[in-house]
Amino acid sequence: MTVHALRQPEADEPDMAEGRLDWLAEQIVRNRFLPVPPPERIFVGDGGFLPVGVEFLTWFVRAGDLMPNERVLDLGCGIGRMALPLTQYLQDGSYDGVDVSAEGIAWCTETITSHYERFRFHRLDLAHPIYNPGGAASTSAVRLPFDDGAFDFVFACSVLTHLDAHEIRAYAHEIRRVMAPGARCLVTSFMLNRPAREGLLAGRGVLPFDGAASDPEIYADPANPTAAVAFDEDYLLAMFLAAGLKRRHPAIYGRWSGRSTPGESFQDISVFEIDPVALGAAEHQG
């Protein structure tokens, strides 16, 4: 297999702030040499495999301030949907992806790591009723196989939407542990707030969440709870704040709920950073 890296724009081409990133995104989608898994092996999300990955590359850069020389951690890397576009963006940086799917990790290691040695994939044998029902360990006891402060940018796309609150709390603490000073963490979720509930109650939601439910954690299908989970926004933010992470800027709200003023994404996007108040308290206690 031949993998062609894209040539980066020269000085007289659009700059990375906007035009160069748009140029790169377009080139990745059009690059027929990038290895894409066969359709029968794709088990992540809807939409085109590369187009969705490229969409999130632009969110990583524009919302998360991702730089080409940073150390990146992908929580829930699946079968490489986000990793492949990042091979064309991370120039001097590195990437580590983790997932519970043995099949996804095997494909990524064989197909991506073999051509991009700074892209590494690791399996976490954590139990999940949909993606790894026979997992050896509880997700609420997750311990990421990385040193403290190992990453500059962490992301979890369509991960929180399949976890319960206990599991999210565990992940939030591990995310904070592996974040270096100045690091950011981008996550997607279904966040319940007044506009989201109004959209759901009006029947405009894409998923059958009950907009009238008062619980802070609700399911689109109570018979299959981890298929799609939504959280009260303040409840979700409190879980991250308890781990020492605060939201870096206002959320980018998505289309999932049918809210009257949605953003360009499907799920809601939040970017977290280390809370200096929590950091100062921890240092004082130390």
C-alpha positions in Angstrom: 0.0 0.0 0.0 1.3 3.5 -0.9 0.3 6.4 1.4 0.8 9.9 0.0 1.3 12.7 2.5 -0.1 16.0 1.3 2.2 18.8 0.4 1.8 21.8 2.7 0.9 25.2 1.2 3.8 27.5 0.3 4.1 31.0 1.7 2.0 32.5 -1.1 -0.9 30.1 -0.4 -3.6 30.8 2.2 -2.4 30.9 5.8 -3.3 28.2 8.3 -5.5 30.6 10.3 -8.4 30.0 7.9 -7.6 29.5 4.3 -4.7 27.0 4.7 -6.8 24.9 7.1 -9.7 24.9 4.6 -7.2 24.0 1.9 -5.8 21.1 3.9 -9.3 19.8 4.8 -10.4 19.8 1.2 -7.2 18.0 0.1 -7.6 15.3 2.7 -11.2 14.5 1.7 -10.0 14.3 -1.9 -6.9 12.2 -1.2 -7.8 8.8 -2.6 -4.5 7.3 -1.3 -5.3 7.6 2.4 -6.2 4.1 3.7 -9.9 3.9 4.6 -11.3 0.7 6.3 -13.7 -1.3 4.2 -17.4 -0.4 5.0 -18.1 -3.7 6.7 -15.4 -2.9 9.3 -16.5 0.6 10.2 -18.4 0.6 13.5 -18.3 4.2 14.4 -21.0 6.8 13.8 -22.8 8.0 10.8 -21.7 10.1 7.8 -18.7 9.7 5.5 -15.7 8.2 7.2 -13.1 10.8 6.0 -15.4 13.8 5.8 -16.5 13.5 9.5 -12.9 13.0 10.5 -11.9 16.1 8.6 -14.7 18.1 10.1 -13.4 17.3 13.5 -9.8 18.2 12.5 -11.1 21.7 11.8 -12.9 21.8 15.2 -9.6 20.6 16.9 -7.8 23.5 15.3 -10.4 26.3 15.5 -12.1 25.5 18.8 -9.2 23.6 20.6 -6.2 25.6 19.3 -4.5 22.4 18.2 -1.0 23.0 16.9 1.0 20.7 14.5 3.8 20.1 17.0 1.6 19.0 19.9 1.2 15.6 21.7 -2.3 14.4 21.1 -4.5 11.8 22.9 -7.6 10.3 21.2 -10.0 8.7 23.7 -12.2 6.3 21.8 -10.1 6.2 18.6 -12.3 3.5 17.1 -11.0 2.5 13.7 -9.0 5.7 13.0 -11.6 8.1 11.8 -9.9 11.0 13.6 -6.4 9.7 13.3 -6.2 9.6 9.5 -6.8 13.3 9.0 -4.4 14.1 11.8 -1.6 12.2 10.0 -1.7 15.1 7.5 -1.7 17.9 10.1 0.6 16.8 12.9 4.0 17.6 11.5 6.3 17.4 14.6 3.7 16.3 17.0 2.6 12.8 18.1 -0.6 10.9 18.5 -1.8 8.1 20.8 -5.2 6.6 20.4 -7.0 4.3 22.9 -10.1 2.2 22.4 -11.9 -0.9 23.8 -12.3 -2.4 20.4 -9.5 -5.0 19.7 -10.5 -5.0 16.0 -10.2 -1.3 15.6 -6.8 -1.1 17.4 -5.5 -3.9 15.2 -6.5 -2.2 12.0 -5.1 1.1 13.0 -1.8 -0.4 14.1 -1.4 -2.4 11.0 -2.6 0.3 8.6 -1.6 3.6 10.2 1.3 3.0 12.5 3.1 1.1 9.8 3.3 4.3 7.8 3.2 6.9 10.5 5.5 5.8 13.4 4.5 8.7 15.7 0.9 7.4 15.6 0.4 4.7 18.2 -2.7 2.7 19.2 -3.4 1.0 22.6 -6.3 -1.2 23.6 -8.1 -0.7 26.9 -9.9 -3.9 27.9 -12.7 -2.1 29.6 -16.2 -3.4 29.8 -18.9 -1.7 27.7 -22.3 -3.3 26.9 -22.1 -2.4 23.2 -18.5 -2.1 22.2 -16.8 -4.6 24.6 -19.3 -6.6 26.6 -16.6 -9.1 27.8 -14.2 -6.4 29.0 -11.9 -7.5 31.8 -12.1 -4.2 33.9 -14.8 -1.7 34.8 -14.7 1.6 32.9 -15.2 3.4 36.2 -11.8 2.1 37.2 -10.1 3.3 34.0 -6.3 4.0 34.3 -4.8 5.4 31.1 -1.4 3.9 30.3 0.4 7.2 30.1 2.5 9.4 32.4 1.2 12.5 34.2 1.2 15.5 32.0 2.0 13.5 28.8 -0.3 15.4 26.4 -1.0 18.9 25.1 -4.3 18.1 23.5 -6.9 15.4 24.5 -10.2 14.7 22.7 -13.1 12.4 23.2 -15.6 12.4 20.3 -18.8 10.5 20.7 -17.5 8.9 23.9 -19.4 10.7 26.7 -22.6 9.9 24.8 -22.1 6.2 25.6 -21.0 6.4 29.3 -22.8 6.9 32.6 -21.9 9.5 35.1 -19.6 7.3 37.2 -17.6 6.4 34.1 -17.4 10.1 33.0 -16.1 11.1 36.5 -13.3 8.5 36.2 -12.4 9.6 32.7 -12.4 13.3 33.7 -9.9 12.6 36.5 -7.6 10.6 34.2 -7.8 13.3 31.5 -6.8 15.9 34.0 -3.9 13.7 35.1 -2.4 13.3 31.7 -2.8 16.9 30.6 0.3 19.0 30.6 0.3 22.7 31.7 -1.6 24.7 29.0 -3.3 21.6 27.6 -6.8 21.5 26.3 -9.4 18.8 26.1 -12.2 18.8 23.5 -15.3 16.5 24.2 -18.6 16.1 22.4 -21.8 15.3 24.2 -25.6 15.7 24.4 -26.1 18.5 26.9 -29.5 19.3 28.3 -30.3 23.0 28.9 -33.4 25.1 28.2 -33.0 25.5 24.4 -32.2 21.8 24.0 -35.2 20.7 26.1 -37.5 23.1 24.1 -36.3 21.6 20.9 -36.9 18.1 22.2 -40.4 19.0 23.5 -41.2 20.5 20.1 -40.4 17.2 18.4 -37.4 18.6 16.5 -34.8 16.3 18.1 -33.0 13.8 16.1 -32.9 11.3 19.0 -35.9 10.3 21.1 -34.7 11.9 24.4 -37.5 13.0 26.7 -37.2 16.8 27.0 -39.6 16.8 30.0 -37.4 14.5 32.0 -35.9 16.1 35.1 -33.2 13.6 35.8 -29.6 14.9 35.1 -28.8 11.8 33.1 -31.3 10.4 30.5 -31.3 7.9 27.7 -32.7 7.9 24.2 -33.6 4.2 24.7 -34.0 3.2 28.4 -33.8 -0.5 27.3 -30.4 0.2 25.9 -29.1 3.0 28.0 -25.5 3.4 26.7 -26.6 3.6 23.1 -27.1 7.4 23.6 -26.8 9.3 26.9 -27.6 13.0 27.5 -26.6 15.0 30.6 -27.9 18.2 32.2 -25.2 20.7 31.2 -24.5 22.0 34.7 -24.3 18.4 35.9 -21.7 17.5 33.2 -19.7 20.6 33.8 -19.6 19.9 37.6 -18.1 16.5 36.9 -15.2 18.0 35.0 -14.8 20.8 37.5 -14.5 18.3 40.3 -11.6 16.8 38.4 -9.9 20.2 38.1 -11.1 21.1 34.6 -13.1 24.2 33.6 -14.6 25.1 30.3 -12.2 27.2 28.2 -15.0 29.1 26.3 -18.7 28.8 25.8 -19.9 25.6 24.3 -20.6 25.1 20.6 -24.2 23.7 20.6 -25.1 21.1 18.0 -28.2 20.1 16.0 -29.1 16.9 17.8 -31.8 18.4 20.1 -33.5 20.6 17.4 -32.7 23.7 19.4 -33.7 26.9 17.6 -30.1 28.2 17.2 -27.9 25.3 16.5 -24.2 25.5 15.6 -22.5 23.6 12.7 -21.8 20.4 14.6 -24.2 17.5 15.4 -23.2 17.0 19.0 -22.4 19.7 21.5 -18.7 20.6 21.7 -17.0 21.7 24.9 -13.3 22.6 25.4 -11.8 22.2 28.8 -8.6 23.5 30.4 -6.9 23.0 33.7 -8.7 25.1 36.3 -6.1 27.4 37.9 -8.1 27.6 41.1 -8.1 23.9 41.5 -4.4 23.7 40.5 -3.5 26.3 43.1 -5.4 24.5 45.8 -3.6 21.2 44.9 -0.2 22.9 45.0 -1.0 24.5 48.3 -2.0 21.1 49.8 1.2 19.6 48.4 
